[in-house]
Amino acid sequence: MAPSLPSDLLGLVRCDHLLFTGSDSSRQVSWVAQLAPAEVGDWFDPAAGWKHYWSSPASYPDRSGDLRSVIKVSDFYSARQWRNTGMYRDCCRPDGVEHKLSLCLPAGPGPIAGPGRTLRLAFLRGPGPDFCERDRDLLTVLRPHLHQAYLDAERRRHPAPQLTDRHWDLLHLLAAGHTNAQIARRLGISEGTVRTHLEHIYRLLGVSSRAAAVTRAFTGPSGLTPPDPRPGPTPARPRIHRTGLSPPPATAGLSLHSRS
């Protein structure tokens, strides 16, 4: 992300550190890790984090499929339970982390998509009060805007290929589901010319199919926003209760702290 964005988030949600990561839990690797404040340098130990990943709340999005909820460690553990975990002992305590608030960003079509691949923001605090419900509500509202900021940064790093107006006309019709014959009639050209244009578009976009061309051109991190999208149903907001998240599926080594 642009360096100014983590700095602004540190001002909105009080914390000691903010960690932005792109991770693949199936391979136990991260392809990006950005820490704010930046001057803290090489601060966390990825190997220790992956060692305890599946027995910690960090794995909740993978295990549950819930990528929309903003979660706290205290949704799962009491303070005593948390301090007895391997994640706290080997990863958090050495760096002075007592409290954590995290959210996932959508991993839609494009290079970040795939099973176990997520983009995450983790807000970290040392000793003192836990994150409050206002912090959670604020990040729930900001989540789509944070995702858009990430996509904008990706587009700047990987600009869309230079396609002609005719190429874009053809791509719009592809995205609408038209066949080669229908595209030819709409554009007043032959089907052979449509196929030639498609082959050229595939080469420019580095793809080999119609669906991949549409995804790369319109919805990938380095693509553009589809023109005149058809309105669809408004997605339901994630239901976050003041008493914490619904219990995740039972997993060895992970308990949920019941609240009275």
N, C-alpha and C positions, 0 to 999 in steps of 0.2 A: 504494500500500500504506500501511497505518498506519505513521506515522513510527517507531514503536518497532521494527518488524520489520527494516528495513535496519540499524538500530543494533545489534540483536542479531546479525544476520548478520555484521557487521563484527567482532564479537567471536569468532565461531565460525571464520570463514575470514579469516586475517589479510590485509588489503589496505589500500591507501591510499584507494580510492574504490569505491563500489558504484553501478552505474547500472542502473535498471529502466526498460525502454522497451516501448512497444507500437508496432510499426512495420508498414508496408505496403510491401514491397520492390518490388511492381509499380508503385506510384505514387511511390515514393521519398519517403514522408512518415511522420512519427511522430505518433500521436495522444496519447501520454503520454510524458514523460521525467522521471524522479525520480532525483535524485542524492543520495548520502550520502557524507560529511557534508553536510548541507544548506547550511551556511554558506559553501561554496565558490562558490555563486552560478552565474552563466552561464558554464559551464566548457568545454563541448565545441562543436565546429563541425559541425552536421549536414550542411551542404553538402559539406564536405571528406570526411566519412564516406561519403556516397552516391556521391561521385565515384569512390571506390576500392572500393566495396562488392563488386561482382561479381568482382573480382580478388583478394579477400582471404578469409581463413577465415570472416569474418562471414557469407558467403553459403553456407557449407556446408549448413546446414539446408534452404535453398531448393533447392540443386542436387541434394542427395542424398535429400531427403524424410525424413531422420533428425532427428526433433525430440526424441529422448529422450537422446541422448548428451551428456555434459558434456565440452566440448572446451577445449583450450589452444592458444594460438598455436604452441607448440613441438611440437604434433602434426603441424604442417604445414611449419614452417620451422626451420632452424638459426638461431642468434642472428645470424650474419652475413647470411643470406638475409633475415631479418625486417627488419633495419635498412636493407636496400636496397629495400624496397617503398615504394610511394606512400602506403599507409595509415599506415605507421610515420612516414614523413618529414613528411606533411602533417597527420596527426591525432594520433598518439601521442607522437612526440618533443616537439612544442611543449608538451604537457601533462605531460611527464615519465613517460609510460606505457611500460614495458618488457615487462611480462608481463600476460596476460589469460586469465581462466578464465570460461567462459560456459555458460549453459544456457537452453533454451527451456521455457516452460510450455505445457501443452496449450491449444490454441485450438479448443475444442469448440463445440457449438451456441451461438448467441448473436451479439451484435454484433461480437465479436472474431474470428469465424470468417471464412474466405475465403482464396483463393489468395494466398500471399505475406504473409499477416497473422500475425504472431507476437508473443508476449510473451517478453521476455528479461531475464535478470539477467546482468550482466557485472561480474566482480570484477577490479579493476585494481591493479597494483603498479608501483612505480618500480624503479630499479636495485637489484640484489640477487638473492636466490635466487628461482627460479621456483616456481609452485604445485606441491605434491607430490601423490602419488596419494591420500593420506589426504584432502586437500581435495576431490578429485574424487569419492571414494567417499562422503564425507559429503554432498555436494550431490546425489548420485544417490539417497541414502536420503531426503533432505529434500524432493526435488522435488515429490512429490504433496501434501505438507503446505503447501509454499509456494503451490502452485496453489490449494488450498482457502482459504488466507488471502486470496489475491487475490479469489476469488469471494465470500467473506464481506464484504470491503470493498465490492465492487460491489453486493451486496444491500443494504447499509446506505445506499449512495448512491441506489439505484434500487429502493425496496421494491416487492414484488409487489402488484398491484392487489387491492383488497378484493373477494373473491369470496364468495358465500354457500356454506353447507354443501352445498346442492343442486348448485351449480356445480362444486364440487370432486368430489362424487360422480360427476357426469357426466364430468368430466375424467379421473378414474381409469379409468372404463370406456372412454373414448376411447383412453387410453394403452395399454389392454389389447387394442385392436383391434376392439372391438364396433361393430356397425352401429347406425344410428338405431333400427331395429326391435328389436334385441336390448337396447339401452339402455332403450327404452320399457318392454319387458317386465320388465327387472331393477328398474326404478324405479317401476313401476306407474303410468306416465303415458302419454299419447298420443304418437305420432310427431310430431304438430304441436307439442306442448309441448317435445319434445326440440329441434326446429328453432328454436323461439323462444328457448330457453335458449342454444343454440349461437350464435345471432345476437348475443345480449346478451354472451356470453363473448368473442366476437370483438371487439366494440366495446371492452370493458374492457381486453383484452390488446393491442389495436392490431394484430390479425392478420386474415387473410382465409381461412384454411383450417384443417382439423382438425390436420394435421401441425404447422403453425406454432403453433397453440394449445397443443398438448402440449409442444413445444419451449420456448415462452415460459414456460409455467407450471411445468415441472418441471426442465428442464436448462439454461435460459439463466442468465447471470450474475445476473439479478434475479429468478430463479424459486426454486422449492423443490426439495428432494431428493425423487425419486419414492418413494412409500410402498411398503414390502414388495417391493423389487426382486427379480426372479428371479436366483438365483445363476448366474454365468457362469464361464467358464474364467479362471483367474488369468493376467493378461498376463505374458509373458516379460520378464524383466529385461534391460535393454540390456547387451550384452556389451562391456565396456570392458577392453582388454588393457593390461597394464603397459607395453607398448611403443608405446602410442598407438592411435588409431583406424584402422580399415581405410581404405585410400586412397580419397578421394572421386573422383567422375568427373573425367576430364581436363578442365581448363578453362584457357584461355589466361591466362598471367600468374600462375598459382597452382601451386606445386610442393610436393611433400610431402618433408620432410626424412627421409631414410632413416636408421634407427638401426642401429648395429652391436651 
